[in-house]
Amino acid sequence: MHLIPIQTPIMKEGDNIPKILTANSKIEEGDIIAISSKVIATAEGAHIDLSKIEVSDEAMGWSVKCGRSPEFRQAVLDETNRMNGKI
């Protein structure tokens, strides 16, 4: 097995990932391509505006314990709840 990185431009919302990958590499039949979830989320426009987040006491506590902004910690809590079906 050979791991060969594909150099691409920085991805942005609306980018056509397959088109960019094929334009920047020689993909052959049988090749396996691994794409990070961050690239997919970026192309899909799945981002969170941290300036619009309402911070809870729980997020403040996690921010103090682990670092990063309270807004970031709240976004993590919100996404965890959303993904686990609690909201």
C-alpha positions in Angstrom: 0.0 0.0 0.0 1.2 3.5 -0.8 -0.1 6.6 0.9 0.1 9.6 -1.5 -1.1 13.0 -0.4 -3.1 15.0 -2.9 -2.1 18.7 -2.8 -5.1 20.9 -3.2 -5.9 24.6 -2.8 -7.4 25.6 0.5 -11.0 24.4 0.4 -13.9 26.8 0.8 -17.7 26.6 1.0 -19.2 25.3 -2.3 -16.0 23.7 -3.6 -16.5 20.6 -5.8 -14.3 18.1 -4.0 -14.2 15.4 -6.7 -13.4 17.9 -9.4 -10.6 19.4 -7.3 -9.2 16.0 -6.4 -9.2 14.8 -10.0 -7.7 18.0 -11.2 -4.8 17.7 -8.7 -4.0 14.0 -9.0 -4.0 10.9 -11.2 -6.6 8.8 -9.6 -6.8 5.3 -11.1 -9.4 2.6 -10.9 -9.1 0.7 -7.6 -7.5 3.6 -5.7 -8.9 4.4 -2.3 -9.3 8.0 -1.4 -9.6 9.2 2.2 -11.0 12.7 2.8 -11.1 14.4 6.1 -14.4 15.3 7.6 -13.1 18.9 8.0 -12.8 19.2 4.2 -16.3 17.8 3.7 -17.7 20.2 6.3 -15.9 23.1 4.8 -17.2 22.4 1.3 -20.7 22.0 2.8 -20.5 25.3 4.6 -21.1 23.5 8.0 -19.5 26.1 10.3 -20.5 27.8 13.5 -20.3 31.5 14.1 -18.8 31.6 17.7 -19.7 35.3 18.1 -23.4 34.2 18.1 -23.1 31.5 20.8 -24.7 31.9 24.2 -22.3 30.5 26.7 -23.6 28.3 29.6 -22.1 27.8 33.0 -21.0 24.3 31.9 -19.1 25.7 28.9 -17.4 28.3 31.2 -16.3 25.5 33.5 -14.9 23.4 30.6 -13.1 26.5 29.3 -11.4 27.1 32.7 -10.5 23.4 33.0 -9.3 22.7 29.5 -8.6 26.0 27.8 -10.1 27.4 24.6 -12.8 30.0 24.6 -16.1 29.5 26.4 -17.8 30.0 23.0 -15.8 27.1 21.5 -16.6 24.9 24.5 -20.3 25.8 24.1 -20.2 24.8 20.5 -18.7 21.5 21.4 -21.4 20.9 24.0 -24.1 21.9 21.5 -22.8 19.6 18.8 -22.4 16.7 21.2 -26.0 17.1 22.3 -27.2 17.4 18.7 -25.3 14.4 17.6 -26.5 12.3 20.5 -30.1 13.3 19.9 -30.5 15.2 23.2 -31.8 18.4 21.7 
